[in-house]
Amino acid sequence: MQEHERIKSLRASIAKTVVLYFALQCAVFCAFALPGGFLTAHWWRFFGASAGFHLFLYILLVCFQNDFRKEATGEKLAKINLANRITLIRVSTMPTLLFLVVAAKTYRIRYPLLALVVAIFVTDFLDGYVSRKANEVTKAGRMMDSASDYCLIVVLTLVFRYYRLIPIWFLALVLIRLGIQVVLMGTLIIVKRRVEPKTTPMGKIAVASIMVAYSFEVLGMITGNFPAAAKTGIEWLSAAIVAASIGDKIKSFVASLNEAEPERRISDGDDKERP
């Protein structure tokens, strides 16, 4: 397949995937809103916000179309692979999750909402497993996975604080961790003029620890008899891991700054070295 045909096929795949996921999110929202009785009051706000978000997502994916290639082999993709589709499901759900959180304050959808959160958790582990199992790791996938992890953590942290399931200091710690991540990434882009997502083991452990802590919060909310001492212990353990990940992220950032500059390449799809 020639390069221009591959790009055309990839863009068509991106467009179809984004449109399909937008329709899926509309269906998910209706599945909550119809029995919950708030479809009429909120559908137009949701539709506008979700449509705008998915349009932005499409533009972003097209801008990074050259990063849809398998890192192990260098093979350029003509369509979005399965692992990236799973990651995009998680990204696509963010506006829906926010709207449902707001609605849950007034309408009786708390337990179905928690089930949705669990399903989102599952996709976070599933896409990594699929990408490694099928040897389909791509730079675009790593960027989406990293961004979706942090977006999901922030959204869920706000959700759990909204219901007073976590203390305010835990919310502050997570937001500080995200702020440091944004500042370091922005600095790296300015200095190196490139985006090179690097997931450290400690970063993954920190994300996993937060998700485990939130899972226990959900369990305590459902059962109503989770020991307070155990809940506090899990929160502090997760907080310690998140705090340690901040130092690890700074160390990784310094290492990235000290890396030698890669040779510039012409971005015409042929990877020719610039003379």
C-alpha positions as CSV (number, residue, x, y, z in Angstrom):
1,M,0.0,0.0,0.0
2,Q,1.4,3.4,-1.0
3,E,1.9,6.0,1.7
4,H,-0.9,8.4,0.6
5,E,-3.3,5.5,0.5
6,R,-2.3,4.3,4.0
7,I,-2.8,7.8,5.4
8,K,-6.2,8.1,3.7
9,S,-7.2,4.7,5.1
10,L,-6.0,5.6,8.6
11,R,-7.9,8.9,8.6
12,A,-11.0,7.1,7.5
13,S,-10.5,4.6,10.3
14,I,-10.0,7.4,12.8
15,A,-13.2,9.2,11.6
16,K,-15.3,6.0,11.7
17,T,-14.0,5.1,15.2
18,V,-14.7,8.5,16.6
19,V,-18.2,8.7,15.1
20,L,-19.0,5.2,16.4
21,Y,-17.8,6.0,19.9
22,F,-19.8,9.3,19.9
23,A,-22.9,7.3,19.0
24,L,-22.0,4.8,21.7
25,Q,-21.7,7.5,24.4
26,C,-25.0,8.9,23.3
27,A,-26.5,5.5,23.8
28,V,-24.8,5.1,27.3
29,F,-26.2,8.5,28.3
30,C,-29.7,7.6,27.2
31,A,-29.4,4.3,29.0
32,F,-28.9,6.3,32.2
33,A,-31.1,9.3,31.5
34,L,-34.3,7.6,30.3
35,P,-34.9,5.5,33.4
36,G,-33.4,8.2,35.6
37,G,-35.8,10.8,34.2
38,F,-33.4,13.5,33.2
39,L,-33.1,13.0,29.4
40,T,-35.2,16.1,28.6
41,A,-33.3,18.3,31.0
42,H,-29.8,17.4,30.0
43,W,-29.7,15.8,26.6
44,W,-28.9,19.0,24.6
45,R,-26.0,20.0,26.9
46,F,-24.6,16.5,26.8
47,F,-25.0,16.2,23.0
48,G,-23.2,19.5,22.4
49,A,-20.4,18.9,24.9
50,S,-19.8,15.3,23.7
51,A,-19.9,16.3,20.0
52,G,-17.4,19.0,20.6
53,F,-15.1,16.7,22.6
54,H,-15.2,14.0,19.9
55,L,-14.5,16.5,17.2
56,F,-11.4,17.7,19.2
57,L,-10.4,14.1,19.6
58,Y,-10.6,13.5,15.9
59,I,-8.5,16.5,15.1
60,L,-5.9,15.5,17.7
61,L,-5.7,11.9,16.4
62,V,-5.2,13.2,12.8
63,C,-2.4,15.5,14.0
64,F,-0.6,12.5,15.5
65,Q,-1.3,10.2,12.6
66,N,2.4,9.6,12.0
67,D,2.7,8.0,15.4
68,F,0.3,5.2,14.5
69,R,3.1,2.7,13.9
70,K,4.2,-0.4,15.8
71,E,7.2,0.4,17.9
72,A,8.7,-3.1,17.8
73,T,8.7,-3.4,14.0
74,G,8.2,0.2,12.7
75,E,5.2,-1.0,10.7
76,K,2.9,1.9,9.8
77,L,-0.8,1.3,10.5
78,A,-3.5,1.7,7.9
79,K,-6.2,1.6,10.6
80,I,-6.5,1.9,14.3
81,N,-5.5,-1.3,16.0
82,L,-7.5,-3.1,18.7
83,A,-5.4,-1.9,21.6
84,N,-5.8,1.8,20.6
85,R,-9.6,1.3,20.1
86,I,-9.9,0.1,23.7
87,T,-7.9,3.1,24.9
88,L,-10.1,5.4,22.9
89,I,-13.2,3.9,24.5
90,R,-11.9,5.1,27.9
91,V,-11.0,8.5,26.5
92,S,-14.4,8.8,24.8
93,T,-16.3,8.1,28.1
94,M,-14.9,11.2,29.9
95,P,-17.7,13.7,29.0
96,T,-20.3,11.1,29.7
97,L,-18.9,10.3,33.1
98,L,-18.8,14.0,34.1
99,F,-22.4,14.5,33.1
100,L,-23.6,11.4,34.9
101,V,-21.7,12.5,38.0
102,V,-23.5,15.8,38.1
103,A,-26.9,14.0,37.5
104,A,-26.2,11.5,40.2
105,K,-26.4,14.2,42.8
106,T,-30.1,14.6,42.0
107,Y,-31.2,11.4,40.4
108,R,-30.9,7.7,41.5
109,I,-28.2,6.5,39.3
110,R,-25.3,6.0,41.8
111,Y,-25.0,2.3,41.6
112,P,-25.2,2.1,37.7
113,L,-22.6,4.9,37.7
114,L,-20.3,2.9,39.9
115,A,-20.7,-0.1,37.5
116,L,-19.6,2.2,34.6
117,V,-16.6,3.3,36.6
118,V,-15.6,-0.4,37.1
119,A,-16.0,-1.0,33.4
120,I,-13.7,2.0,32.7
121,F,-11.1,0.5,35.1
122,V,-11.2,-2.8,33.2
123,T,-10.3,-1.1,29.9
124,D,-7.2,0.4,31.5
125,F,-5.8,-3.0,32.2
126,L,-7.2,-4.6,29.0
127,D,-5.6,-2.3,26.4
128,G,-2.1,-2.8,27.9
129,Y,-2.6,-6.5,27.9
130,V,-3.8,-6.6,24.3
131,S,-1.0,-4.3,23.0
132,R,1.7,-6.4,24.7
133,K,0.1,-9.7,23.8
134,A,-0.3,-8.8,20.1
135,N,2.9,-6.8,19.9
136,E,0.9,-3.7,18.9
137,V,2.4,-1.0,21.1
138,T,2.4,2.4,19.3
139,K,3.6,5.8,20.3
140,A,0.1,7.2,19.7
141,G,-1.3,4.4,21.9
142,R,1.2,5.3,24.7
143,M,0.3,8.9,24.5
144,M,-3.4,8.2,24.6
145,D,-3.0,5.7,27.4
146,S,-1.0,8.1,29.5
147,A,-3.4,11.0,28.9
148,S,-6.5,8.8,29.6
149,D,-5.0,7.5,32.8
150,Y,-4.5,11.0,34.3
151,C,-7.8,12.3,33.0
152,L,-9.6,9.2,34.5
153,I,-7.8,9.6,37.8
154,V,-8.7,13.4,38.0
155,V,-12.3,12.8,37.1
156,L,-12.7,9.9,39.5
157,T,-10.9,11.9,42.3
158,L,-13.3,14.7,41.8
159,V,-16.2,12.3,41.8
160,F,-15.1,10.6,45.0
161,R,-14.5,13.9,46.7
162,Y,-17.9,15.1,45.5
163,Y,-19.4,12.2,47.4
164,R,-17.0,12.8,50.3
165,L,-15.6,9.3,49.9
166,I,-12.0,10.6,50.1
167,P,-10.4,13.3,52.3
168,I,-9.6,16.7,50.8
169,W,-5.8,16.1,51.3
170,F,-6.0,13.1,48.9
171,L,-7.7,15.3,46.3
172,A,-4.9,17.9,46.7
173,L,-2.2,15.3,46.4
174,V,-3.6,13.9,43.1
175,L,-4.0,17.4,41.6
176,I,-0.4,18.3,42.7
177,R,0.8,15.1,41.0
178,L,-1.0,16.0,37.8
179,G,0.2,19.6,37.9
180,I,3.8,18.5,38.2
181,Q,3.2,16.1,35.3
182,V,1.8,19.0,33.1
183,V,4.7,21.4,34.0
184,L,7.4,18.8,33.3
185,M,5.8,17.7,30.0
186,G,5.4,21.4,28.9
187,T,9.0,22.1,29.8
188,L,10.2,19.1,27.8
189,I,8.2,20.2,24.8
190,I,9.6,23.7,25.0
191,V,13.2,22.5,25.5
192,K,13.3,19.4,23.3
193,R,10.5,20.5,20.9
194,R,9.1,17.0,20.9
195,V,6.6,14.8,22.9
196,E,8.1,11.5,24.0
197,P,5.7,9.7,26.4
198,K,7.7,7.6,28.9
199,T,5.7,5.5,31.4
200,T,7.8,4.6,34.4
201,P,7.1,1.5,36.5
202,M,6.5,3.7,39.5
203,G,4.0,5.9,37.5
204,K,2.0,2.8,36.6
205,I,2.2,1.6,40.2
206,A,0.9,4.9,41.4
207,V,-2.0,4.9,39.0
208,A,-2.8,1.3,40.0
209,S,-2.6,2.1,43.7
210,I,-5.2,4.9,43.3
211,M,-7.5,2.6,41.4
212,V,-7.2,0.0,44.1
213,A,-7.9,2.5,46.8
214,Y,-11.0,3.8,44.9
215,S,-12.2,0.2,44.4
216,F,-12.1,-0.3,48.1
217,E,-14.0,3.0,48.5
218,V,-16.7,1.7,46.2
219,L,-16.8,-1.6,48.1
220,G,-17.2,0.2,51.4
221,M,-19.9,2.4,49.9
222,I,-21.9,-0.7,48.6
223,T,-21.5,-2.9,51.7
224,G,-21.6,-0.1,54.3
225,N,-19.4,-2.0,56.7
226,F,-15.8,-1.6,55.5
227,P,-13.6,-0.9,58.5
228,A,-12.6,2.8,58.9
229,A,-9.1,1.9,60.0
230,A,-8.5,-0.3,56.8
231,K,-9.9,2.5,54.6
232,T,-7.6,5.0,56.2
233,G,-4.6,2.7,55.8
234,I,-5.3,2.0,52.2
235,E,-5.6,5.8,51.5
236,W,-2.2,6.5,53.2
237,L,-0.5,3.7,51.5
238,S,-1.7,4.9,48.1
239,A,-0.7,8.5,49.0
240,A,2.8,7.3,49.9
241,I,3.1,5.6,46.5
242,V,1.8,8.7,44.7
243,A,4.3,10.9,46.6
244,A,7.2,8.6,45.7
245,S,6.1,8.7,42.0
246,I,6.5,12.5,42.0
247,G,10.3,12.0,42.7
248,D,10.4,9.3,40.2
249,K,8.8,11.5,37.5
250,I,11.3,14.3,38.2
251,K,14.2,11.9,37.9
252,S,12.7,10.6,34.5
253,F,12.3,14.2,33.4
254,V,16.0,15.1,34.1
255,A,17.1,12.0,32.2
256,S,15.0,13.0,29.2
257,L,16.5,16.5,29.3
258,N,20.0,15.0,29.2
259,E,19.3,12.7,26.3
260,A,21.0,13.5,23.0
261,E,18.9,15.1,20.4
262,P,17.6,12.7,17.8
263,E,18.3,13.4,14.1
264,R,15.6,15.4,12.5
265,R,13.6,13.7,9.9
266,I,11.4,15.0,7.1
267,S,7.8,14.1,8.0
268,D,6.8,13.1,4.5
269,G,6.1,9.5,5.5
270,D,9.4,8.1,4.0
271,D,11.5,8.8,7.1
272,K,14.3,10.4,5.0
273,E,17.1,12.0,7.0
274,R,17.4,15.7,6.7
275,P,20.6,16.6,5.0
